[in-house]
Amino acid sequence: MTQENNIDDNGTFAYLRSDGLPQVCNWSQWKDWFESGGERLCRIKYDRVDDWGIETRFEGFSDELDVPLLFWEVRAKHPTLSPYVQRFGTKEAALQIHEKLVTLALANELPG
């Protein structure tokens, strides 16, 4: 990791363009985007089912060395059960899993 710009040599930063697609950038550009309102764009979808909070987010950093870069994350959190966390290369793939987790939670079949 370089001290001058805090970019991990093994990772890639991106911000969301106005069309909703990631734009690869450096850490400083990502930080500027995030602090100037990008933070509110990171949460793509959130559902609460009983005690489960299921969220899909744009994380803006991928430590993958190959494409696809995994900028999208789905989390399912419960106060007493193990969380589910997985990263995806596309928003569409993340939202498909998000919907599957919601369906499982509604059926009380989400493992924890």
C-alpha positions in Angstrom: 0.0 0.0 0.0 1.4 3.4 -0.9 1.3 6.0 1.8 0.9 8.9 -0.7 -2.5 7.9 -2.0 -3.7 4.9 0.1 -4.2 2.7 -2.9 -3.6 -1.0 -2.3 -1.5 -2.3 -5.1 -3.7 -5.4 -5.3 -7.0 -3.6 -5.5 -9.1 -1.4 -7.7 -11.4 1.6 -6.8 -14.4 2.8 -8.7 -17.2 5.2 -8.3 -20.7 5.0 -9.8 -21.3 7.0 -13.0 -24.6 8.7 -13.6 -25.7 5.7 -15.7 -25.2 3.5 -12.6 -22.1 1.7 -13.9 -18.7 1.6 -12.1 -16.0 3.8 -13.4 -12.5 2.7 -12.3 -10.6 5.5 -10.6 -7.9 6.0 -8.0 -8.5 6.3 -4.2 -8.5 10.1 -4.2 -11.2 10.2 -7.0 -13.3 7.6 -5.1 -13.0 9.6 -1.8 -14.0 12.8 -3.5 -17.0 11.1 -5.1 -18.0 9.4 -1.9 -17.7 12.6 0.2 -19.6 14.7 -2.3 -22.8 12.6 -2.2 -21.7 9.2 -3.6 -22.2 7.7 -0.2 -26.0 7.9 -0.6 -25.8 6.0 -3.9 -23.9 3.0 -2.4 -27.0 1.4 -0.9 -28.8 -0.2 -3.9 -31.5 -2.1 -2.1 -32.5 -2.9 1.5 -35.2 -5.3 2.8 -36.1 -6.1 6.4 -37.7 -9.6 6.9 -38.4 -10.3 10.6 -34.9 -10.0 12.2 -33.0 -10.2 8.9 -31.6 -7.1 7.3 -30.8 -7.8 3.6 -28.8 -5.2 1.8 -27.1 -4.8 -1.6 -24.4 -2.2 -1.8 -21.9 -0.8 -4.2 -18.6 -1.1 -2.3 -16.3 0.9 -4.6 -13.3 -1.4 -4.0 -12.4 -4.8 -5.4 -9.3 -6.8 -4.4 -9.7 -9.2 -7.3 -6.8 -9.3 -9.7 -8.9 -10.5 -12.6 -12.2 -9.3 -14.1 -14.9 -9.2 -13.2 -14.1 -6.8 -10.4 -16.3 -7.5 -7.4 -17.7 -4.1 -6.6 -21.2 -5.2 -5.5 -21.9 -6.8 -2.1 -24.9 -8.6 -0.7 -25.2 -8.9 3.1 -27.9 -10.6 5.2 -27.5 -9.8 8.9 -29.4 -11.2 11.9 -28.8 -10.2 15.5 -28.1 -13.8 16.7 -27.2 -15.8 13.6 -24.2 -15.9 11.3 -24.2 -13.3 8.6 -24.2 -14.0 4.8 -21.8 -11.8 2.8 -20.9 -12.3 -0.9 -19.4 -10.1 -3.6 -20.4 -9.9 -7.2 -19.1 -8.6 -10.5 -22.4 -7.1 -11.6 -25.3 -5.3 -10.0 -27.8 -7.6 -11.7 -26.1 -10.8 -10.2 -26.1 -9.2 -6.7 -29.8 -8.2 -7.0 -30.7 -11.8 -8.1 -29.1 -13.2 -4.9 -30.7 -10.4 -2.9 -34.1 -11.5 -4.1 -33.3 -15.1 -3.4 -32.3 -14.2 0.2 -35.5 -12.3 0.7 -37.6 -15.2 -0.5 -35.7 -17.6 1.8 -36.1 -15.2 4.8 -39.9 -14.9 4.1 -40.1 -18.7 4.1 -38.0 -18.8 7.3 -35.4 -20.9 5.4 -32.5 -18.5 5.5 -29.6 -20.4 7.1 -27.7 -18.7 9.8 
